[in-house]
Amino acid sequence: ALSNFILQTEIAMRLMDVDAAQAREELNSLKASAMSTFQKVRNFIFELRPMMLDDLGLVPALRWFISQRVLPVGLQADFQTSGLDERLPEELETALFRVMQEAITNSVKHARAKSLHVQLSREDDRIVGVVADDGHGFHPVHVAGKPDKDRGLGLFGMQERAVLVGGTVSVESAPGRGTTVRVSVPSRKGGSN
């Protein structure tokens, strides 16, 4: 996009003396492209670390993410929580958000699902997140058995994030049976309200 901005600017500069109307059209096009790119960058930065996660916590951030990422593409979404009346430590909220964000994104991008169920709950001494879709599913063993360069970083990244906070991630899926991603991390109190 930045390279395109430079090119459009050069074209507009050359047209200024030759065809001012065409130069204005180029500048208007440049402005529209810049505004669109600016919005994409803002969204990208916000998704990297939503301020809502810091300000309001994990549950509102997940609710927002579902409303922004799942509902606009026509998927039905169900989000349920239980036992999470207070904030978790920042590292747990971040890890859980990232794992669930990746699982939700995978469902939206790859599953060809009609509905998505997201659940976050405190179960004894653990916080458990579940993302389940009714999509076409896949063979997790086939994905896990591929070389790193062929399997992408999604599943590996989810597992790595969970392990960093003492947690685990499991994936249940089969062709034609949908996919369920379950993340479980030790429950620790902390954070601010």
N, C-alpha and C positions, 0 to 999 in steps of 0.2 A: 504494500500500500504506500509506503513512504517513497519507494522508487517511482511509483505512478504519480505521486504528488509532484515530485521534481520534474518529471517529464511533462505533465500538464502545465506546470508553471512556465517551463521553457517554451512550450507551444504558445501559451497566452502572451508571453513577452514578445515573441516574434510576430504575432498577429496584431499587436497594439498599433503599429504604424501602418499595417497593410489593410486590416479589416477589424475595426474596433468592435463591431457587433459580434463577430465570431470570437474575438478575444474575450468579450463579456460572457459568452456562452461557455467558453473553456473555464473561465474563472468560476462561474456558477456551478459547473460540473465538479470542479476541484473542491469548492466549498461543500457540496453535498457528499463527496467522497470522504473528505476530512471529517465531517460530522458523523458519518456512518462508522468510520474507523475509530474515532474517539469513543463512540458508544460501545463498540466491540471491545476496545481496550478496557474501558471502565467495567464492563460486565466480566471480562476475564479476570481483572484484578479483584473484583468483588467475590468471584467464585473461588479464587485462590485462598482468600481468608475473609469470609463475609464478616463485616463489622457486627452484624446481628449476632454472630456466634460469641463475640467478645462482650457485646452490650447486654444481650437478652438471654443467651444460653443455647444449649444444644437443641431443645425441643422447638423453640420458635425458628431457629435457623433451618432445621430440617423441614418444618412446615412451609417456610418460605421457599426452600429449594424445590420441594415437590410442586408448589404452586407455579414456580417459574419454569421448571424443566419438564414436568410430567403432564400436567393438565393442558398446556398449550398444544401438545401434539396429539391430543384426543384420547389419551389413556385414562381410564378410570383409576382413581387412587384412593386408598383407604389408609389413614395414618392413625395408629393407636399408641397411647403411652400409658404406663402404670408405674407407680412407686417412685416417680422422679419429681418430687416436690421441691427439691433444692438443687442448687448448682453442683456440678461435679468439678474436680480439679481441671484446670485448663488443658493439661496434656491428655486427659481422658476425653474431654469434650472434642478436642481437635482430632484425636485418633478415631473416635466413633463417627464424627461428622465425615471425615475423609473416606473411611471405609464404606459407610452407607451411601455417600455421594457417588462413589465409584460404582457400587452395586446398582444404584438407581440409574445412573448414566448408561451402564451396560444394558440394562433392561430396555431403556428407551431406544438406544442405538441398534441393538443386535437381536433382541428377543422376538420382535414382531408380536408383542403381547397386546391383549385388549385391556387387561387390568393389572394393577400392582398393589400389593399389600405391604405396608411398612409398619413395623412395630418396634418400640423401644421400651424396655421394662427393667426394673430392678428385680432380680431373682436371687434371694438369699444374699450372698456376698458378691454377686456379679451384676454387671449391667449387660444386658443382652439386646442386640439389635438384629432384626430380621427384615430382609427384603425378598419378597417372593413374587414372581410373575407367572402368568399363564401362557407364556410364549412357547416357541418351538423347542427350547432346550438344546442341550449339547452333551457330549461325552466329556466330563471333567478329566478323566484319565487321559484322553487323547490330547487335551490342551496341556495338561501338566507334563506329559511325555515329550512335548515338542522342545526343540532347542530354544533357549531364551530369546534369540532374535526373531523367532517365528511365533511366539505366543503372546507377545506384547507385555506390557508392564502392569496391566490392570489387576489380575489375580495376585501376582507376586507382590505388587505394591500394597494391596489390602492386607495380605498376610504379614508383610514387613511392618506396617503401621501398627497392627494389633500386637505383634510380638514385642515391639518397643515399649509397650505399656503393660506387658505381662499377659496379653490376651491371645486369643486364637480366632481363626476364621475357617469356616467349613462351607463347602459348596456342594449342594445336592442338585443334580440335574440329569436328565435323560432326554433323548430326542422325542419330541411330542409331549413332554410332561412338564414343561416349565423349568424354572430355576429358582432355588432358594439359597440365599447367602445368609449365613448366621455368624455374627461377630459377638464374642464374649470377652469382657475385660473385668479385672477385679474392681469391685466397688470401693471407692475411697471418697470420703467427703472432702469438700473444699470449694474454692471459687467464691465469687461474690454474687450477690443478688442484684 
